[in-house]
Amino acid sequence: MTLSNRGILIGIAGGTGSGKTSVAAKILEGIGSGDVAVIEQDAYYQDLSHLPLETRGLHNFDHPDAFDHNMLLEHLRVLLAGGSVQMPVYDYNRHCRTGQYRLVGPHRIIVLEGILILDDPDLRELMDIKIYVDTDDDVRLMRRLRRDVRERGRSMETVLQQYESTVRPMHQQFVEPSKRWADIIIPEGAEKVVAIDLLRTKIRQLLR
């Protein structure tokens, strides 16, 4: 399938709290949300509902094996071919899928956002543009603390414990090295106006 008759896949990677969502929103301003579907890698976490709740919380959610690689890959191929998929809805408080789904597609532009998407060669092969958002560790940690305490009901102690035990070492082992695969690296995220404008121009060229 050639680019002219298939969808466009934009991958946006970066560590937790790097600003991937903000970058995606900035890039897509003015393009038209009706043409764009955003797929979050987090929605494709392995379903841990068969495990006790206290055991689920000890899982390493920052390792490549934490994700359902096959389902994500299949859904992206369907979307790029012009179809629709039922994307699973994930419950961050209970660490499992809710059993509900969100209908996605059809759309011409697919934005895939996630910490480990550039680490996966099968996903990289599908991408037309590969972006890495490179943000300082202390900034990312502060953002994650605010998000997890406010939105996910976690305590500061548990967030810091998880960051130290799995998030930071997995970032160093898998996430940070994956930026070598990026077509463009955006430091500090959505405030880099020139980089955002260049990406918008490239996307419009691909759409034409």
N, C-alpha and C positions, 0 to 999 in steps of 0.2 A: 504494500500500500504506500503510495507516495504522499508527500506532505500536502499536495493540492487537494486530495480527497479524503484526508483524515484530520482528526483534531490535532490541536497543538498542546503539548504537555510542557509545562513550566515547573521545574522543581526548585523549591526554596528550602534549603537546609540551614542548620546552625544549632548551637547548643540551646539547652533549656533557658528561656528568658532572653534570648538574643534579639528578639524583635521580628521574628519571621512573619507573624500575622500582620504587623504594622507595615512591613515592606510589601506584602501581598496587596494590602488595601491601597497603598500609595501607587503601586505599579498599575493597578487596574482602574484607578480613577480616570474617568473619561472614556474608557473603552466600552462600557456598557455591561452591567451586571447580568443582563439576559444572555450574553454570550459566554459567561464564565461560570464554571463550577469549581468550588474549592473542596479538595479532598484532604482530610487530616490523617496522617499516618497513625496517630493515636487511636482513631476509631477502629483500627485493625489490630489492637492488642489481642493476644491470645485470650480466649474466654477461660477464666479461672473459677467459674461458678461451681465446679465440682470440688473445690477445696474449701476448707473452713475459712471464715472471714479473717481470723487472726493470722492464718498461714498466707493468705493472699497478699497481705500488707508487707510481707517479708520478701516478696518476689522482686527480682532484678528487672525493673521496667526500662532500663537503659541499655540493655544488651540486644543485639540484632535478633536473637531467638525469642524475644518477648513479643514479636509481631507475627501475625498470620501472613507470611510472605505470599503464599499461593493465592489467597483470596484477594489481596490487594492487587497483585499482578493481573489476575483475571479481570477484576473490575475495571482497571485502567485500560486494558485492551478493548473491553466492550465499549467504554466511553469514547476512546479514540476512534473507534469504528462507527460512532454515531448513535450508539445505543444508550440505554438507561440501566442503572443498577440500584439495588437496595443496600445502601451503606449502613452498617451496624451502628447503633448508638451505644456509647460506652459510658459506664457509671464510674467516675473517678473515686467516689467515696466508698463504693463496695468492691472496686477492682474487678469488675466483670461486665459483660454485655447485659443490656437491659432486656433483650428480647424484642426490642422495637427497632425499626429501620427507617431510614430517610431516603426517599426517592431522589436520585440525582441523575440529571441528564434529560435529553441530549443537549450538549453545549459544544461550541467550537473550540473554546479554550478550557483546558483543565489545569488547575494549579494544585500541585501536590506539595504539601507542607509537612515537614517532620525532621526530627533530629538525625535520623539515620538513613535518609533516602539516598544520599550520595555514596553511602557505604555499600549499597546493593547494586552489583553490576547489571542485573536484569532490569532494575528500575532506571538506571542511568541510560541504558540502551534505548529506552522509550522516550527519553526527554529531548526536547528541541532546544531548551535553554536551561542551564544548570546554574543556580545561584547559591552562594553561601554567605550568610549574615554573620560577620565576625565581630563579636562584642566581648569586652573585657569580663573576666571571671567575676569580679566583685559586683559589677553592674548586673550580670545575669543572676547571681545569687540573691541580690536584693529584690529583683523582680519576681523570682520564684517564691521567695518568702512571702511577699505581699499577696501574690496570687493564691498560693496554697492555703494560707491562713484565712484570707477573706472569702475565697470562692469555694474552697474544698474542705473547709472545716478542720484543717490540721493545726496542730500546735507547733510553735516555733521550734521546740525541741525535736519533734519527730521529723520536721522538714530538714533541719540541720543534720540530724543523724543519717537520714536517707542520702542527703547530698554528699556527706563524707564517705559513706560506705559503698554507694553504687554510682550516684550521678557523676561525681567528679572523676573517679577512675575510669568509668566507661566513656566519658567525654574525652579524656586523654588518650584512651586506647582506640576508640572507633570514630567519634564525631570529629574531633579536631583534624586527624589525618585525612578525613574524607574531603576536606576543602581543596585538595590538590586536583580533584576532578571537576571543580567548578569552572564555568566559563567566565564568571565574574564574581569577585568577592566584594561585598559591601560592608565597610567598617562602620560599626555603631548603628546600622539599620536605616530607618526611614528618613533620617535627616540629611542623607547624602543626595541632594536634589539632582545633581548632574548624572549620577549613576541611574537614578530612577527614570529620568527623562530619556536616557539612552535605551533603557530596557523597554519603555513604552514605544519608542520609535521602532525598535526591532520587532516587537509584537505586531505592530500595525503593518510592517512589511510582510510578515508571515501570513497575516490575515488576507493581504492582497494577493 
